Amino acid sequence: MKLAKLSLAAIVALSVSAFADVENVKFSGNAKLYYGTTDMDPNDLFDQKSSYGQAAATVAVTADLANGVAGKLSAVGLSTLGLENNLVSGLWAGATDRNGALVGLDSEWWVNEAWLAKTFGNTTIKVGRQELDTPLAFSEKWNIAVNSFDAAVVLNSDLPETTLVAAWVGRGNGAPGQVVYGVSNGSDPFKTYGSAIVDAYNGAVDANGAYAVAAITKLIPMTTAQVWYYSVVSIANAWWLQADVDLKDAVPGLKAGLQYAYIDPQGHISALDESSAWAIKLGYGMDNGLKLCAAYSSTDEDGVIPVANTATGVKAGPGGSQSKLYTEAWWNYGYVGQPDTDAFMLRAAYNMEDVADLMAQYTSTSNDTTNVDMNEFAVTASKSFGNLDATLAYIYTDADDQNGADSYNTIQVYLTYNF
């Protein structure tokens, strides 16, 4: 089923007649301040040259419109707040990548959401600029700003305990490294979906968007199973299969998961070999609130396209796209989904009441083709103070393709005020 290609002008036109009867208007948003620093050679922690920081503000309005239509309009703005004058030399998002030099504007903005939704019985249609959460095309939430998409999504729940999904993805503002583009010198930051892949392997051709269909079901006892099929027009077809099992009836607190992904280059890049990956995980939640998880993944040695977010490029190593594989690192994306890579992850999380939510994760990857190994150990402490969410993170990185193969430390502070 082909869904119409979208533009913001079309979205506004669709909604004009609906504004005659507007109810339940709600305003919301947040303000963020993120800071990070490393001791990568030749700098020390908290040196300006090895630090990056930025502020962001998001303002959104949601409303129930006429004839049962719901809508949302949201805009996000980025600013350095002048931090580059004495504290930082890099940004989290926008004019440069997360570890690069500050070379762009000191402020950017864009409309990150502008959608209408309507429900007909057990079917919901959502049309416009929106965030997506699918295994191979999604909005990455680690950054100070989130990439979004011009898309149309149909959800249907007529079948028992099953949700069917159909989607057309027209454009997005994801990009390698920095993951999200804003408005720069009046340019449109949203590019046709598939551009990130084409730019890496055959930039002389045009991208043409993507289709996706899926079934997510709980019909299998104790299991949530999902099957996704993607067609990135003239670029690649892909499958994602996943089953997450809650084994509480056998062993209280025990959970398991299995993933398989397959990407088959087509059309413009059909000469490339197929990529595939599989992953398993085992989790256990104790009565005292301690949660443990272990995962292992392996990718096909002959593949080319990484098994990761196709919306934000195919860059290998530091600054690469995030992956939905169970073994994904906490901070060093771009490794676990690369071809010919074995990875494992160990994580522990604990809510220390009245103190903080604590998390520790160790991730290790080994690539037999490039001989690049990456080891990461991350520890976080998070706590909310009313409307203010705060997280302090420490990351130890030892990667063969970073910092001259010497290990280094990273400290990050995340502050978000919700309103």
C-alpha angles and dihedrals in degrees: 000000000000117000121203120268111246143221131179089245090058092049092053091047091053092052101046096088091047097061091077089084112033122167139168094026110186130183121204142150145132144242120222136193116186128182133179136175136181137190095224111154128310094013135072130225112286093018110140092234093057098041133088130191143163145164127227135187127195125191121186138178125197127186145169107241132193123303095020095300118146123199143184134196121187136170130191129201130194128204137171090212086216092292090136090069094074115344113044142022101192141054136227095221141359123031099029140010123277094264099030136099121280102255106144141061122321089227138029136171141183144165103265099178132026113150146143125211133192131182123212109185105300094348125089124189119197118187129182142033109345147142117265131205111194128133098255102022118040149134110264111225101191094084129080087249128034126227115236139187143229097233148140118226130187121195123189129182102179092120116077113269090346134113120200119203132197122175144173115204112197107169143353141184098225118126138175117276100358092043095204135057126204132195109295121183090340094303122142108249093199116094130187111277111261093037092110091060096041092048090057099047110018114005093174093080134065129249119231108195130257144263126214134186128181146170121211115187142173094191091112108080114259090356138108107200127185134185120191129186122189132189112191097193113253090346114069148335119219143184130202121189123183138169124186115190128198106207095185092126090060100032117005110236096017120127134172137188141193129195135184126180132183128185119189115191114224140179111350093026101026091129090071121095122250120264126217139171140180131195139182132194139186124199134184130191117200126211091248091061098258111139121199129189136179126184140176130194138180132191130205113267094221098052125111110186111068118242093242142094106326089195094070104044138265101268115151124224127002113017093020125140121286117252130215091217111124091243097059114141121244094239114352101078123176099060115076095054097048116113117268094020130138116195140175132190134197121191138177125187129184136175107220099200115240090001115065147297105265128201134177124185134178120195127182128183132183124192115196095192099051096024087227115145124188128194123184132180116187131182124185136183118195131184137165122223103192105293093352119093116195131186130181116195135188120192128187113197129189110174130157092223098047133074094356090302090298120129119247141182132239130195121192135183122199120191121179126175113196122204 
